[in-house]
Amino acid sequence: VIQTTGAFGQPGNITINAAISGTGLSSLTLNAGSGATIAINATVSLGTGDLILNATGASNVTQTASISGGDLIVNAGTTTLTNDSNDFDTISGTVTSLAFRDRDAIAVGLSGNGITAAGNILIQAAGDITQTDPIITPAGIFAARTTGDRTTILLENQFNNVGTLLLRGNNGDVSFVDSADLVVGRLTTWIS
């Protein structure tokens, strides 16, 4: 666990500037506190270990280098993890907004927790996008895109609740179940 607080109990930022290779770690937790920033500027490679990012409130999580591991758990504000080499098996957490890319398949959910956001959730993967737990963003946009040939988007949790749905597969099946009213749009552009 890496935890930081600034002077007088104020939130402290965490910046990763040297590569972390934790193949033997079961998990790595970065606790930056409410309103702080986590900036990943060097590769974090955990093998099958979990990466847990905590920076709630008006916080930001960003990256300029890839991250990989078993499960990615994010509890943060605005979260932008769009490196093409990111690689996790699952993603879950509570965020203000989320933009995430994975170099192969990704599943939403871990131990009963999916992804909850006040704003938008954008997920792109080169493999299939599936889920075990719900995606909740009733006032936001949920967008999912697969880029690998014949990859699928199968998001059929009965508790999904999104305001606007944008899906784009690549010659594969696309399926989504929602528990409330939703607007279906067309995904024409993508996150940079």
C-alpha positions in Angstrom: 0.0 0.0 0.0 1.3 3.4 -0.9 -0.6 6.2 0.9 0.0 9.9 1.1 -1.4 12.9 2.8 -0.1 16.4 2.5 0.6 18.9 5.2 -2.0 19.2 7.9 -3.9 16.2 6.7 -4.5 17.6 3.2 -4.6 15.0 0.3 -1.3 14.2 -1.3 -0.6 13.4 -4.9 1.0 10.1 -6.0 3.2 10.1 -9.1 4.8 6.9 -10.4 8.1 7.9 -12.2 9.9 4.5 -12.0 8.7 1.2 -13.3 7.0 -1.2 -10.8 7.2 -4.9 -11.5 5.4 -6.9 -8.9 4.9 -10.3 -10.4 4.9 -11.8 -6.9 2.5 -9.2 -5.4 -1.1 -10.1 -4.8 -2.0 -6.4 -5.0 -0.7 -2.9 -5.1 -2.9 -0.1 -3.6 -2.3 3.6 -4.3 -4.3 5.8 -1.8 -4.0 9.4 -2.8 -6.9 10.7 -0.8 -9.8 12.9 -1.7 -9.1 15.6 -4.2 -5.6 14.3 -5.0 -4.1 13.1 -8.2 -2.6 9.7 -9.2 -0.3 10.1 -12.2 1.2 6.9 -13.6 4.2 7.9 -15.7 6.1 4.6 -15.7 5.0 1.0 -16.4 3.2 -0.8 -13.6 3.2 -4.6 -14.3 1.8 -6.8 -11.6 1.4 -10.2 -13.3 -1.8 -11.6 -11.9 -1.8 -9.1 -9.0 -4.5 -6.5 -8.5 -4.1 -2.7 -9.0 -6.2 -0.6 -6.7 -6.4 3.1 -7.3 -8.1 5.3 -4.6 -8.4 9.1 -5.2 -11.9 10.2 -4.5 -13.7 13.5 -4.8 -12.4 16.1 -7.2 -9.4 13.9 -8.1 -7.8 12.8 -11.3 -6.1 9.5 -12.3 -4.0 9.7 -15.4 -1.3 7.7 -17.2 1.5 8.1 -19.7 2.7 4.5 -19.4 1.0 1.1 -19.4 -0.5 -0.7 -16.4 -1.3 -4.4 -16.2 -2.4 -7.0 -13.7 -5.3 -9.3 -12.8 -8.0 -6.9 -11.6 -8.2 -3.1 -11.8 -10.2 -1.5 -9.0 -10.7 2.3 -9.3 -12.3 4.5 -6.8 -11.6 8.0 -8.0 -12.8 11.1 -9.7 -12.0 11.7 -13.4 -10.1 8.6 -14.5 -8.3 8.4 -17.9 -6.5 5.2 -18.5 -6.3 4.9 -22.2 -2.8 3.5 -23.0 -3.1 0.9 -25.7 -0.9 -1.6 -23.8 -3.1 -1.7 -20.6 -4.0 -5.3 -19.8 -6.3 -6.5 -17.0 -8.8 -9.3 -16.7 -11.5 -7.3 -14.9 -12.3 -3.7 -14.1 -14.6 -2.3 -11.3 -15.1 0.7 -9.1 -16.8 4.0 -8.4 -15.7 7.0 -10.4 -16.8 10.4 -11.5 -16.0 9.4 -15.1 -13.9 6.7 -16.7 -12.1 6.2 -20.0 -10.3 2.9 -20.2 -8.5 0.8 -22.9 -7.4 -2.8 -22.7 -5.1 -4.6 -25.2 -7.3 -7.8 -25.1 -10.5 -8.9 -23.5 -12.0 -7.2 -20.4 -14.8 -8.1 -18.0 -16.7 -5.5 -15.9 -17.2 -6.6 -12.3 -15.5 -8.2 -9.4 -17.0 -9.7 -6.3 -20.4 -8.1 -6.8 -19.1 -4.7 -7.8 -19.4 -3.4 -11.3 -18.7 0.2 -12.4 -20.7 3.1 -11.1 -20.2 6.7 -12.4 -21.8 10.1 -12.0 -20.6 10.9 -15.6 -19.6 8.9 -18.6 -18.0 5.4 -18.9 -16.0 4.7 -22.0 -14.4 1.2 -22.5 -12.4 0.0 -25.5 -10.8 -3.4 -25.8 -9.1 -5.3 -28.6 -10.9 -8.5 -27.3 -14.4 -9.2 -26.0 -16.1 -6.9 -23.5 -18.3 -8.9 -21.0 -19.6 -8.4 -17.5 -20.5 -10.2 -14.2 -21.6 -7.1 -12.3 -23.7 -4.0 -13.3 -22.7 -0.8 -15.1 -24.4 2.1 -13.5 -24.4 5.7 -15.0 -28.1 6.8 -15.1 -27.2 10.4 -16.0 -24.2 9.6 -18.3 -23.1 7.9 -21.4 -21.9 4.3 -21.5 -19.8 3.6 -24.6 -18.1 0.4 -25.5 -16.0 -0.5 -28.5 -14.2 -3.6 -29.6 -11.4 -3.3 -32.1 -10.3 -7.0 -32.7 -11.9 -8.9 -35.5 -15.0 -10.9 -34.6 -15.0 -9.7 -31.0 -18.2 -9.4 -29.0 -19.8 -7.0 -26.5 -22.0 -9.0 -24.2 -23.3 -6.9 -21.4 -26.5 -8.6 -20.1 -26.6 -7.9 -16.4 -30.2 -7.2 -15.4 -29.2 -4.3 -13.1 -27.4 -2.2 -15.7 -28.7 1.3 -15.7 -27.3 3.8 -18.2 -28.6 7.1 -19.6 -27.3 6.8 -23.1 -25.9 3.7 -24.7 -23.3 3.7 -27.5 -21.9 0.3 -28.7 -19.6 -0.5 -31.6 -18.5 -4.1 -32.2 -16.2 -5.4 -35.0 -18.0 -8.2 -36.9 -19.1 -9.8 -33.6 -22.3 -10.0 -31.5 -23.4 -7.0 -29.5 -25.9 -7.3 -26.7 -26.9 -5.0 -23.8 -29.6 -5.3 -21.1 -30.8 -2.2 -19.2 -33.1 -2.0 -16.1 -34.6 1.5 -17.0 -35.2 3.8 -19.9 -32.2 4.6 -22.0 -31.3 6.5 -25.2 -29.5 4.5 -27.9 -27.1 6.5 -30.0 -24.4 5.8 -32.7 -20.8 5.6 -31.8 -18.9 7.5 -34.5 -15.8 8.8 -32.7 -13.7 7.5 -29.9 -11.5 8.6 -27.0 -8.0 9.7 -27.9 
